[in-house]
Amino acid sequence: MYARMTCLLALALALGCTPKETGPVASGDTDTDTDTDADTDTDTDTDTDPNAPRIQIGEGETEFLDIDEGDLVDLWHGPQGGWHIFGSVRTWNLGEIATIIYWITDDELGWEIANVEHKVLMPTGTDCDGCLEYVGMFGYVFIEDYTVGMECGQCGKSDCVPPEVLIGHPATICMSVEDTDGVMAQDCLQVLIDEDPTGIDAPCVP
């Protein structure tokens, strides 16, 4: 009997029938030989493509001024009594004739306080490599539809005015630019609304 078992073991070794070593298998995973370090990134990295259309949002009345996330943007009082936030934009890999949609949302109140459209001819930008640039867009701010029934008037007016309601609030500025070939790019930035730097009709304390 012992001799027979010895022969069987020798035969198994000769045929290569040794136990196969496997690592631990995770619950529900039946693949015992998968590369857990495999690159599963499906991002095609189009955002690093130098030929992809893109835009940069800025502010400024007569020149492009950079703004970053969390920066202050000024709520200006116009000569005719209205309120606005200046917007500017730079574009890359888009045509010079374009439609710009520029909108602003007060994130604290959930109100869309501006939404304007500009059809423009964009000149070559200044201080930027290969860009086109359009500056000084009026983002007219309207809050009348939201403030019906609210008690304001602290600024000597019967109706609420934007500084009374919006100053210090976080807001999201968005722009989309589409050229005549239908190529489009869009971006958004979150900022904080600041008072008119000239001090004209400064916001009153409620």
PyMOL commands that place a pseudoatom at each C-alpha (Angstrom):
pseudoatom trace, name=CA, resn=MET, resi=1, chain=A, elem=C, hetatm=0, pos=[0.000, 0.000, 0.000]
pseudoatom trace, name=CA, resn=TYR, resi=2, chain=A, elem=C, hetatm=0, pos=[2.820, 2.364, 0.918]
pseudoatom trace, name=CA, resn=ALA, resi=3, chain=A, elem=C, hetatm=0, pos=[4.585, 1.563, -2.350]
pseudoatom trace, name=CA, resn=ARG, resi=4, chain=A, elem=C, hetatm=0, pos=[1.408, 2.334, -4.319]
pseudoatom trace, name=CA, resn=MET, resi=5, chain=A, elem=C, hetatm=0, pos=[1.015, 5.763, -2.652]
pseudoatom trace, name=CA, resn=THR, resi=6, chain=A, elem=C, hetatm=0, pos=[4.650, 6.538, -3.339]
pseudoatom trace, name=CA, resn=CYS, resi=7, chain=A, elem=C, hetatm=0, pos=[4.164, 5.718, -7.018]
pseudoatom trace, name=CA, resn=LEU, resi=8, chain=A, elem=C, hetatm=0, pos=[1.045, 7.893, -7.261]
pseudoatom trace, name=CA, resn=LEU, resi=9, chain=A, elem=C, hetatm=0, pos=[2.854, 10.851, -5.669]
pseudoatom trace, name=CA, resn=ALA, resi=10, chain=A, elem=C, hetatm=0, pos=[5.778, 10.435, -8.014]
pseudoatom trace, name=CA, resn=LEU, resi=11, chain=A, elem=C, hetatm=0, pos=[3.394, 10.339, -10.993]
pseudoatom trace, name=CA, resn=ALA, resi=12, chain=A, elem=C, hetatm=0, pos=[1.631, 13.532, -9.863]
pseudoatom trace, name=CA, resn=LEU, resi=13, chain=A, elem=C, hetatm=0, pos=[4.944, 15.351, -9.500]
pseudoatom trace, name=CA, resn=ALA, resi=14, chain=A, elem=C, hetatm=0, pos=[6.059, 14.168, -12.930]
pseudoatom trace, name=CA, resn=LEU, resi=15, chain=A, elem=C, hetatm=0, pos=[2.857, 15.493, -14.498]
pseudoatom trace, name=CA, resn=GLY, resi=16, chain=A, elem=C, hetatm=0, pos=[3.228, 18.833, -12.788]
pseudoatom trace, name=CA, resn=CYS, resi=17, chain=A, elem=C, hetatm=0, pos=[0.132, 18.402, -10.656]
pseudoatom trace, name=CA, resn=THR, resi=18, chain=A, elem=C, hetatm=0, pos=[1.390, 20.557, -7.802]
pseudoatom trace, name=CA, resn=PRO, resi=19, chain=A, elem=C, hetatm=0, pos=[-1.071, 22.868, -5.993]
pseudoatom trace, name=CA, resn=LYS, resi=20, chain=A, elem=C, hetatm=0, pos=[-1.362, 26.371, -7.567]
pseudoatom trace, name=CA, resn=GLU, resi=21, chain=A, elem=C, hetatm=0, pos=[-0.719, 29.274, -5.177]
pseudoatom trace, name=CA, resn=THR, resi=22, chain=A, elem=C, hetatm=0, pos=[-3.318, 32.080, -5.302]
pseudoatom trace, name=CA, resn=GLY, resi=23, chain=A, elem=C, hetatm=0, pos=[-3.648, 35.323, -3.354]
pseudoatom trace, name=CA, resn=PRO, resi=24, chain=A, elem=C, hetatm=0, pos=[-6.712, 36.290, -1.331]
pseudoatom trace, name=CA, resn=VAL, resi=25, chain=A, elem=C, hetatm=0, pos=[-9.835, 36.986, -3.405]
pseudoatom trace, name=CA, resn=ALA, resi=26, chain=A, elem=C, hetatm=0, pos=[-11.945, 39.977, -2.389]
pseudoatom trace, name=CA, resn=SER, resi=27, chain=A, elem=C, hetatm=0, pos=[-15.606, 39.364, -1.638]
pseudoatom trace, name=CA, resn=GLY, resi=28, chain=A, elem=C, hetatm=0, pos=[-17.528, 39.183, -4.892]
pseudoatom trace, name=CA, resn=ASP, resi=29, chain=A, elem=C, hetatm=0, pos=[-14.362, 39.236, -6.999]
pseudoatom trace, name=CA, resn=THR, resi=30, chain=A, elem=C, hetatm=0, pos=[-13.837, 36.034, -8.977]
pseudoatom trace, name=CA, resn=ASP, resi=31, chain=A, elem=C, hetatm=0, pos=[-10.757, 37.314, -10.832]
pseudoatom trace, name=CA, resn=THR, resi=32, chain=A, elem=C, hetatm=0, pos=[-7.745, 35.836, -9.067]
pseudoatom trace, name=CA, resn=ASP, resi=33, chain=A, elem=C, hetatm=0, pos=[-5.175, 37.485, -11.321]
pseudoatom trace, name=CA, resn=THR, resi=34, chain=A, elem=C, hetatm=0, pos=[-6.233, 41.083, -11.930]
pseudoatom trace, name=CA, resn=ASP, resi=35, chain=A, elem=C, hetatm=0, pos=[-3.814, 43.994, -11.843]
pseudoatom trace, name=CA, resn=THR, resi=36, chain=A, elem=C, hetatm=0, pos=[-5.124, 46.250, -9.107]
pseudoatom trace, name=CA, resn=ASP, resi=37, chain=A, elem=C, hetatm=0, pos=[-2.722, 48.940, -10.267]
pseudoatom trace, name=CA, resn=ALA, resi=38, chain=A, elem=C, hetatm=0, pos=[-4.220, 49.130, -13.743]
pseudoatom trace, name=CA, resn=ASP, resi=39, chain=A, elem=C, hetatm=0, pos=[-4.967, 52.659, -14.982]
pseudoatom trace, name=CA, resn=THR, resi=40, chain=A, elem=C, hetatm=0, pos=[-8.730, 53.065, -14.986]
pseudoatom trace, name=CA, resn=ASP, resi=41, chain=A, elem=C, hetatm=0, pos=[-8.592, 56.802, -15.805]
pseudoatom trace, name=CA, resn=THR, resi=42, chain=A, elem=C, hetatm=0, pos=[-11.000, 57.456, -18.657]
pseudoatom trace, name=CA, resn=ASP, resi=43, chain=A, elem=C, hetatm=0, pos=[-10.140, 61.161, -18.830]
pseudoatom trace, name=CA, resn=THR, resi=44, chain=A, elem=C, hetatm=0, pos=[-8.888, 61.943, -22.308]
pseudoatom trace, name=CA, resn=ASP, resi=45, chain=A, elem=C, hetatm=0, pos=[-7.123, 65.007, -20.910]
pseudoatom trace, name=CA, resn=THR, resi=46, chain=A, elem=C, hetatm=0, pos=[-8.895, 67.334, -23.317]
pseudoatom trace, name=CA, resn=ASP, resi=47, chain=A, elem=C, hetatm=0, pos=[-8.396, 70.127, -20.803]
pseudoatom trace, name=CA, resn=THR, resi=48, chain=A, elem=C, hetatm=0, pos=[-4.666, 70.022, -21.544]
pseudoatom trace, name=CA, resn=ASP, resi=49, chain=A, elem=C, hetatm=0, pos=[-5.130, 69.971, -25.309]
pseudoatom trace, name=CA, resn=PRO, resi=50, chain=A, elem=C, hetatm=0, pos=[-3.641, 73.253, -26.569]
pseudoatom trace, name=CA, resn=ASN, resi=51, chain=A, elem=C, hetatm=0, pos=[-6.108, 73.233, -29.458]
pseudoatom trace, name=CA, resn=ALA, resi=52, chain=A, elem=C, hetatm=0, pos=[-9.228, 72.812, -27.317]
pseudoatom trace, name=CA, resn=PRO, resi=53, chain=A, elem=C, hetatm=0, pos=[-11.540, 75.845, -27.053]
pseudoatom trace, name=CA, resn=ARG, resi=54, chain=A, elem=C, hetatm=0, pos=[-11.396, 77.491, -23.652]
pseudoatom trace, name=CA, resn=ILE, resi=55, chain=A, elem=C, hetatm=0, pos=[-12.191, 80.752, -21.922]
pseudoatom trace, name=CA, resn=GLN, resi=56, chain=A, elem=C, hetatm=0, pos=[-11.013, 82.772, -18.941]
pseudoatom trace, name=CA, resn=ILE, resi=57, chain=A, elem=C, hetatm=0, pos=[-13.488, 84.860, -16.943]
pseudoatom trace, name=CA, resn=GLY, resi=58, chain=A, elem=C, hetatm=0, pos=[-12.405, 88.264, -15.724]
pseudoatom trace, name=CA, resn=GLU, resi=59, chain=A, elem=C, hetatm=0, pos=[-13.815, 91.643, -14.789]
pseudoatom trace, name=CA, resn=GLY, resi=60, chain=A, elem=C, hetatm=0, pos=[-12.958, 95.232, -15.644]
pseudoatom trace, name=CA, resn=GLU, resi=61, chain=A, elem=C, hetatm=0, pos=[-14.572, 98.145, -17.463]
pseudoatom trace, name=CA, resn=THR, resi=62, chain=A, elem=C, hetatm=0, pos=[-11.749, 99.195, -19.785]
pseudoatom trace, name=CA, resn=GLU, resi=63, chain=A, elem=C, hetatm=0, pos=[-9.212, 96.374, -19.387]
pseudoatom trace, name=CA, resn=PHE, resi=64, chain=A, elem=C, hetatm=0, pos=[-9.214, 92.695, -18.537]
pseudoatom trace, name=CA, resn=LEU, resi=65, chain=A, elem=C, hetatm=0, pos=[-8.728, 92.107, -14.822]
pseudoatom trace, name=CA, resn=ASP, resi=66, chain=A, elem=C, hetatm=0, pos=[-8.004, 88.595, -13.546]
pseudoatom trace, name=CA, resn=ILE, resi=67, chain=A, elem=C, hetatm=0, pos=[-10.315, 87.124, -10.943]
pseudoatom trace, name=CA, resn=ASP, resi=68, chain=A, elem=C, hetatm=0, pos=[-9.904, 83.866, -9.065]
pseudoatom trace, name=CA, resn=GLU, resi=69, chain=A, elem=C, hetatm=0, pos=[-12.186, 81.726, -6.941]
pseudoatom trace, name=CA, resn=GLY, resi=70, chain=A, elem=C, hetatm=0, pos=[-13.242, 83.654, -3.836]
pseudoatom trace, name=CA, resn=ASP, resi=71, chain=A, elem=C, hetatm=0, pos=[-12.225, 87.101, -5.097]
pseudoatom trace, name=CA, resn=LEU, resi=72, chain=A, elem=C, hetatm=0, pos=[-14.338, 90.214, -4.546]
pseudoatom trace, name=CA, resn=VAL, resi=73, chain=A, elem=C, hetatm=0, pos=[-16.204, 91.654, -7.531]
pseudoatom trace, name=CA, resn=ASP, resi=74, chain=A, elem=C, hetatm=0, pos=[-17.682, 95.133, -7.450]
pseudoatom trace, name=CA, resn=LEU, resi=75, chain=A, elem=C, hetatm=0, pos=[-21.380, 95.939, -7.722]
pseudoatom trace, name=CA, resn=TRP, resi=76, chain=A, elem=C, hetatm=0, pos=[-21.376, 99.258, -9.587]
pseudoatom trace, name=CA, resn=HIS, resi=77, chain=A, elem=C, hetatm=0, pos=[-24.044, 101.961, -9.502]
pseudoatom trace, name=CA, resn=GLY, resi=78, chain=A, elem=C, hetatm=0, pos=[-24.602, 103.270, -13.022]
pseudoatom trace, name=CA, resn=PRO, resi=79, chain=A, elem=C, hetatm=0, pos=[-25.243, 106.915, -13.948]
pseudoatom trace, name=CA, resn=GLN, resi=80, chain=A, elem=C, hetatm=0, pos=[-28.883, 106.133, -14.786]
pseudoatom trace, name=CA, resn=GLY, resi=81, chain=A, elem=C, hetatm=0, pos=[-29.545, 104.536, -11.431]
pseudoatom trace, name=CA, resn=GLY, resi=82, chain=A, elem=C, hetatm=0, pos=[-29.100, 100.890, -12.341]
pseudoatom trace, name=CA, resn=TRP, resi=83, chain=A, elem=C, hetatm=0, pos=[-26.664, 98.362, -10.903]
pseudoatom trace, name=CA, resn=HIS, resi=84, chain=A, elem=C, hetatm=0, pos=[-24.238, 96.114, -12.720]
pseudoatom trace, name=CA, resn=ILE, resi=85, chain=A, elem=C, hetatm=0, pos=[-21.141, 93.918, -12.408]
pseudoatom trace, name=CA, resn=PHE, resi=86, chain=A, elem=C, hetatm=0, pos=[-18.580, 94.330, -15.166]
pseudoatom trace, name=CA, resn=GLY, resi=87, chain=A, elem=C, hetatm=0, pos=[-17.516, 91.158, -16.923]
pseudoatom trace, name=CA, resn=SER, resi=88, chain=A, elem=C, hetatm=0, pos=[-14.647, 90.461, -19.305]
pseudoatom trace, name=CA, resn=VAL, resi=89, chain=A, elem=C, hetatm=0, pos=[-13.580, 87.311, -21.080]
pseudoatom trace, name=CA, resn=ARG, resi=90, chain=A, elem=C, hetatm=0, pos=[-10.602, 85.862, -22.908]
pseudoatom trace, name=CA, resn=THR, resi=91, chain=A, elem=C, hetatm=0, pos=[-10.903, 83.026, -25.410]
pseudoatom trace, name=CA, resn=TRP, resi=92, chain=A, elem=C, hetatm=0, pos=[-8.564, 80.573, -27.084]
pseudoatom trace, name=CA, resn=ASN, resi=93, chain=A, elem=C, hetatm=0, pos=[-9.291, 78.525, -30.223]
pseudoatom trace, name=CA, resn=LEU, resi=94, chain=A, elem=C, hetatm=0, pos=[-12.622, 80.256, -30.870]
pseudoatom trace, name=CA, resn=GLY, resi=95, chain=A, elem=C, hetatm=0, pos=[-13.589, 82.541, -33.749]
pseudoatom trace, name=CA, resn=GLU, resi=96, chain=A, elem=C, hetatm=0, pos=[-13.507, 86.314, -33.446]
pseudoatom trace, name=CA, resn=ILE, resi=97, chain=A, elem=C, hetatm=0, pos=[-17.261, 86.720, -34.020]
pseudoatom trace, name=CA, resn=ALA, resi=98, chain=A, elem=C, hetatm=0, pos=[-19.016, 85.214, -31.051]
pseudoatom trace, name=CA, resn=THR, resi=99, chain=A, elem=C, hetatm=0, pos=[-22.083, 85.198, -28.831]
pseudoatom trace, name=CA, resn=ILE, resi=100, chain=A, elem=C, hetatm=0, pos=[-21.337, 85.606, -25.151]
pseudoatom trace, name=CA, resn=ILE, resi=101, chain=A, elem=C, hetatm=0, pos=[-23.908, 84.686, -22.516]
pseudoatom trace, name=CA, resn=TYR, resi=102, chain=A, elem=C, hetatm=0, pos=[-23.017, 86.119, -19.132]
pseudoatom trace, name=CA, resn=TRP, resi=103, chain=A, elem=C, hetatm=0, pos=[-25.021, 85.230, -16.029]
pseudoatom trace, name=CA, resn=ILE, resi=104, chain=A, elem=C, hetatm=0, pos=[-24.649, 85.587, -12.274]
pseudoatom trace, name=CA, resn=THR, resi=105, chain=A, elem=C, hetatm=0, pos=[-26.331, 83.648, -9.469]
pseudoatom trace, name=CA, resn=ASP, resi=106, chain=A, elem=C, hetatm=0, pos=[-26.465, 84.718, -5.830]
pseudoatom trace, name=CA, resn=ASP, resi=107, chain=A, elem=C, hetatm=0, pos=[-25.519, 81.439, -4.162]
pseudoatom trace, name=CA, resn=GLU, resi=108, chain=A, elem=C, hetatm=0, pos=[-26.817, 82.425, -0.741]
pseudoatom trace, name=CA, resn=LEU, resi=109, chain=A, elem=C, hetatm=0, pos=[-30.304, 83.320, -1.963]
pseudoatom trace, name=CA, resn=GLY, resi=110, chain=A, elem=C, hetatm=0, pos=[-30.461, 81.061, -5.024]
pseudoatom trace, name=CA, resn=TRP, resi=111, chain=A, elem=C, hetatm=0, pos=[-31.401, 84.000, -7.252]
pseudoatom trace, name=CA, resn=GLU, resi=112, chain=A, elem=C, hetatm=0, pos=[-30.203, 84.523, -10.809]
pseudoatom trace, name=CA, resn=ILE, resi=113, chain=A, elem=C, hetatm=0, pos=[-29.472, 88.239, -10.551]
pseudoatom trace, name=CA, resn=ALA, resi=114, chain=A, elem=C, hetatm=0, pos=[-28.084, 88.846, -14.052]
pseudoatom trace, name=CA, resn=ASN, resi=115, chain=A, elem=C, hetatm=0, pos=[-28.377, 87.222, -17.460]
pseudoatom trace, name=CA, resn=VAL, resi=116, chain=A, elem=C, hetatm=0, pos=[-27.260, 89.092, -20.568]
pseudoatom trace, name=CA, resn=GLU, resi=117, chain=A, elem=C, hetatm=0, pos=[-26.239, 88.182, -24.096]
pseudoatom trace, name=CA, resn=HIS, resi=118, chain=A, elem=C, hetatm=0, pos=[-23.627, 90.000, -26.172]
pseudoatom trace, name=CA, resn=LYS, resi=119, chain=A, elem=C, hetatm=0, pos=[-22.911, 89.395, -29.870]
pseudoatom trace, name=CA, resn=VAL, resi=120, chain=A, elem=C, hetatm=0, pos=[-19.447, 90.765, -30.418]
pseudoatom trace, name=CA, resn=LEU, resi=121, chain=A, elem=C, hetatm=0, pos=[-16.370, 91.000, -32.587]
pseudoatom trace, name=CA, resn=MET, resi=122, chain=A, elem=C, hetatm=0, pos=[-13.512, 90.027, -30.309]
pseudoatom trace, name=CA, resn=PRO, resi=123, chain=A, elem=C, hetatm=0, pos=[-10.191, 91.795, -30.816]
pseudoatom trace, name=CA, resn=THR, resi=124, chain=A, elem=C, hetatm=0, pos=[-6.791, 90.275, -30.133]
pseudoatom trace, name=CA, resn=GLY, resi=125, chain=A, elem=C, hetatm=0, pos=[-6.104, 90.183, -26.427]
pseudoatom trace, name=CA, resn=THR, resi=126, chain=A, elem=C, hetatm=0, pos=[-3.456, 92.035, -24.509]
pseudoatom trace, name=CA, resn=ASP, resi=127, chain=A, elem=C, hetatm=0, pos=[-0.947, 90.327, -22.220]
pseudoatom trace, name=CA, resn=CYS, resi=128, chain=A, elem=C, hetatm=0, pos=[-2.120, 86.847, -23.191]
pseudoatom trace, name=CA, resn=ASP, resi=129, chain=A, elem=C, hetatm=0, pos=[-0.621, 84.375, -25.627]
pseudoatom trace, name=CA, resn=GLY, resi=130, chain=A, elem=C, hetatm=0, pos=[-2.828, 83.766, -28.665]
pseudoatom trace, name=CA, resn=CYS, resi=131, chain=A, elem=C, hetatm=0, pos=[-6.083, 84.882, -27.075]
pseudoatom trace, name=CA, resn=LEU, resi=132, chain=A, elem=C, hetatm=0, pos=[-9.000, 87.048, -28.104]
pseudoatom trace, name=CA, resn=GLU, resi=133, chain=A, elem=C, hetatm=0, pos=[-10.483, 89.370, -25.528]
pseudoatom trace, name=CA, resn=TYR, resi=134, chain=A, elem=C, hetatm=0, pos=[-13.676, 91.282, -24.855]
pseudoatom trace, name=CA, resn=VAL, resi=135, chain=A, elem=C, hetatm=0, pos=[-13.903, 93.641, -21.886]
pseudoatom trace, name=CA, resn=GLY, resi=136, chain=A, elem=C, hetatm=0, pos=[-16.433, 95.834, -20.131]
pseudoatom trace, name=CA, resn=MET, resi=137, chain=A, elem=C, hetatm=0, pos=[-19.634, 93.808, -20.521]
pseudoatom trace, name=CA, resn=PHE, resi=138, chain=A, elem=C, hetatm=0, pos=[-22.470, 95.084, -18.369]
pseudoatom trace, name=CA, resn=GLY, resi=139, chain=A, elem=C, hetatm=0, pos=[-23.989, 92.364, -16.241]
pseudoatom trace, name=CA, resn=TYR, resi=140, chain=A, elem=C, hetatm=0, pos=[-27.159, 94.255, -15.352]
pseudoatom trace, name=CA, resn=VAL, resi=141, chain=A, elem=C, hetatm=0, pos=[-28.379, 93.238, -11.899]
pseudoatom trace, name=CA, resn=PHE, resi=142, chain=A, elem=C, hetatm=0, pos=[-32.110, 92.930, -11.297]
pseudoatom trace, name=CA, resn=ILE, resi=143, chain=A, elem=C, hetatm=0, pos=[-33.705, 91.700, -8.088]
pseudoatom trace, name=CA, resn=GLU, resi=144, chain=A, elem=C, hetatm=0, pos=[-37.203, 93.195, -8.359]
pseudoatom trace, name=CA, resn=ASP, resi=145, chain=A, elem=C, hetatm=0, pos=[-38.892, 89.870, -9.083]
pseudoatom trace, name=CA, resn=TYR, resi=146, chain=A, elem=C, hetatm=0, pos=[-37.439, 88.388, -5.902]
pseudoatom trace, name=CA, resn=THR, resi=147, chain=A, elem=C, hetatm=0, pos=[-37.976, 91.255, -3.471]
pseudoatom trace, name=CA, resn=VAL, resi=148, chain=A, elem=C, hetatm=0, pos=[-41.725, 91.777, -3.805]
pseudoatom trace, name=CA, resn=GLY, resi=149, chain=A, elem=C, hetatm=0, pos=[-43.063, 92.178, -0.277]
pseudoatom trace, name=CA, resn=MET, resi=150, chain=A, elem=C, hetatm=0, pos=[-39.639, 92.547, 1.303]
pseudoatom trace, name=CA, resn=GLU, resi=151, chain=A, elem=C, hetatm=0, pos=[-39.136, 95.454, 3.660]
pseudoatom trace, name=CA, resn=CYS, resi=152, chain=A, elem=C, hetatm=0, pos=[-36.206, 97.498, 2.434]
pseudoatom trace, name=CA, resn=GLY, resi=153, chain=A, elem=C, hetatm=0, pos=[-36.009, 101.188, 1.681]
pseudoatom trace, name=CA, resn=GLN, resi=154, chain=A, elem=C, hetatm=0, pos=[-33.167, 101.868, 4.112]
pseudoatom trace, name=CA, resn=CYS, resi=155, chain=A, elem=C, hetatm=0, pos=[-31.389, 103.741, 1.326]
pseudoatom trace, name=CA, resn=GLY, resi=156, chain=A, elem=C, hetatm=0, pos=[-34.189, 106.262, 1.012]
pseudoatom trace, name=CA, resn=LYS, resi=157, chain=A, elem=C, hetatm=0, pos=[-36.057, 104.317, -1.666]
pseudoatom trace, name=CA, resn=SER, resi=158, chain=A, elem=C, hetatm=0, pos=[-39.337, 102.513, -1.367]
pseudoatom trace, name=CA, resn=ASP, resi=159, chain=A, elem=C, hetatm=0, pos=[-38.029, 99.415, -3.152]
pseudoatom trace, name=CA, resn=CYS, resi=160, chain=A, elem=C, hetatm=0, pos=[-35.120, 97.173, -2.305]
pseudoatom trace, name=CA, resn=VAL, resi=161, chain=A, elem=C, hetatm=0, pos=[-31.922, 98.037, -4.138]
pseudoatom trace, name=CA, resn=PRO, resi=162, chain=A, elem=C, hetatm=0, pos=[-29.225, 95.460, -4.896]
pseudoatom trace, name=CA, resn=PRO, resi=163, chain=A, elem=C, hetatm=0, pos=[-26.621, 96.676, -2.366]
pseudoatom trace, name=CA, resn=GLU, resi=164, chain=A, elem=C, hetatm=0, pos=[-29.082, 96.261, 0.504]
pseudoatom trace, name=CA, resn=VAL, resi=165, chain=A, elem=C, hetatm=0, pos=[-29.614, 92.614, -0.380]
pseudoatom trace, name=CA, resn=LEU, resi=166, chain=A, elem=C, hetatm=0, pos=[-26.513, 91.292, -2.145]
pseudoatom trace, name=CA, resn=ILE, resi=167, chain=A, elem=C, hetatm=0, pos=[-23.361, 92.787, -0.611]
pseudoatom trace, name=CA, resn=GLY, resi=168, chain=A, elem=C, hetatm=0, pos=[-21.099, 90.160, 0.952]
pseudoatom trace, name=CA, resn=HIS, resi=169, chain=A, elem=C, hetatm=0, pos=[-22.936, 87.234, -0.617]
pseudoatom trace, name=CA, resn=PRO, resi=170, chain=A, elem=C, hetatm=0, pos=[-21.162, 84.420, -2.471]
pseudoatom trace, name=CA, resn=ALA, resi=171, chain=A, elem=C, hetatm=0, pos=[-22.099, 84.407, -6.141]
pseudoatom trace, name=CA, resn=THR, resi=172, chain=A, elem=C, hetatm=0, pos=[-21.270, 82.323, -9.193]
pseudoatom trace, name=CA, resn=ILE, resi=173, chain=A, elem=C, hetatm=0, pos=[-20.302, 84.105, -12.406]
pseudoatom trace, name=CA, resn=CYS, resi=174, chain=A, elem=C, hetatm=0, pos=[-20.653, 82.012, -15.561]
pseudoatom trace, name=CA, resn=MET, resi=175, chain=A, elem=C, hetatm=0, pos=[-19.940, 82.722, -19.204]
pseudoatom trace, name=CA, resn=SER, resi=176, chain=A, elem=C, hetatm=0, pos=[-20.403, 80.719, -22.366]
pseudoatom trace, name=CA, resn=VAL, resi=177, chain=A, elem=C, hetatm=0, pos=[-18.880, 81.764, -25.678]
pseudoatom trace, name=CA, resn=GLU, resi=178, chain=A, elem=C, hetatm=0, pos=[-19.977, 80.321, -29.019]
pseudoatom trace, name=CA, resn=ASP, resi=179, chain=A, elem=C, hetatm=0, pos=[-18.492, 81.318, -32.352]
pseudoatom trace, name=CA, resn=THR, resi=180, chain=A, elem=C, hetatm=0, pos=[-20.150, 81.309, -35.779]
pseudoatom trace, name=CA, resn=ASP, resi=181, chain=A, elem=C, hetatm=0, pos=[-18.939, 77.758, -36.442]
pseudoatom trace, name=CA, resn=GLY, resi=182, chain=A, elem=C, hetatm=0, pos=[-20.810, 76.493, -33.405]
pseudoatom trace, name=CA, resn=VAL, resi=183, chain=A, elem=C, hetatm=0, pos=[-17.656, 75.913, -31.349]
pseudoatom trace, name=CA, resn=MET, resi=184, chain=A, elem=C, hetatm=0, pos=[-18.349, 76.692, -27.699]
pseudoatom trace, name=CA, resn=ALA, resi=185, chain=A, elem=C, hetatm=0, pos=[-16.575, 76.927, -24.362]
pseudoatom trace, name=CA, resn=GLN, resi=186, chain=A, elem=C, hetatm=0, pos=[-17.969, 77.688, -20.916]
pseudoatom trace, name=CA, resn=ASP, resi=187, chain=A, elem=C, hetatm=0, pos=[-16.649, 78.334, -17.423]
pseudoatom trace, name=CA, resn=CYS, resi=188, chain=A, elem=C, hetatm=0, pos=[-17.828, 79.485, -13.974]
pseudoatom trace, name=CA, resn=LEU, resi=189, chain=A, elem=C, hetatm=0, pos=[-16.192, 81.112, -10.945]
pseudoatom trace, name=CA, resn=GLN, resi=190, chain=A, elem=C, hetatm=0, pos=[-17.448, 81.601, -7.413]
pseudoatom trace, name=CA, resn=VAL, resi=191, chain=A, elem=C, hetatm=0, pos=[-16.803, 85.101, -6.062]
pseudoatom trace, name=CA, resn=LEU, resi=192, chain=A, elem=C, hetatm=0, pos=[-18.020, 87.483, -3.360]
pseudoatom trace, name=CA, resn=ILE, resi=193, chain=A, elem=C, hetatm=0, pos=[-20.119, 90.552, -4.188]
pseudoatom trace, name=CA, resn=ASP, resi=194, chain=A, elem=C, hetatm=0, pos=[-18.545, 93.793, -2.966]
pseudoatom trace, name=CA, resn=GLU, resi=195, chain=A, elem=C, hetatm=0, pos=[-19.867, 97.349, -2.815]
pseudoatom trace, name=CA, resn=ASP, resi=196, chain=A, elem=C, hetatm=0, pos=[-19.306, 100.061, -5.394]
pseudoatom trace, name=CA, resn=PRO, resi=197, chain=A, elem=C, hetatm=0, pos=[-15.673, 101.145, -4.910]
pseudoatom trace, name=CA, resn=THR, resi=198, chain=A, elem=C, hetatm=0, pos=[-16.572, 104.768, -5.694]
pseudoatom trace, name=CA, resn=GLY, resi=199, chain=A, elem=C, hetatm=0, pos=[-18.814, 104.872, -2.632]
pseudoatom trace, name=CA, resn=ILE, resi=200, chain=A, elem=C, hetatm=0, pos=[-21.714, 106.265, -4.678]
pseudoatom trace, name=CA, resn=ASP, resi=201, chain=A, elem=C, hetatm=0, pos=[-25.000, 105.357, -3.029]
pseudoatom trace, name=CA, resn=ALA, resi=202, chain=A, elem=C, hetatm=0, pos=[-23.206, 102.896, -0.763]
pseudoatom trace, name=CA, resn=PRO, resi=203, chain=A, elem=C, hetatm=0, pos=[-25.387, 100.157, 0.730]
pseudoatom trace, name=CA, resn=CYS, resi=204, chain=A, elem=C, hetatm=0, pos=[-27.229, 101.028, 3.894]
pseudoatom trace, name=CA, resn=VAL, resi=205, chain=A, elem=C, hetatm=0, pos=[-27.295, 98.779, 6.924]
pseudoatom trace, name=CA, resn=PRO, resi=206, chain=A, elem=C, hetatm=0, pos=[-30.711, 97.069, 7.039]
for i in range(1, 206): cmd.bond("trace and resi %d" % i, "trace and resi %d" % (i + 1))
show_as sticks, trace
zoom trace
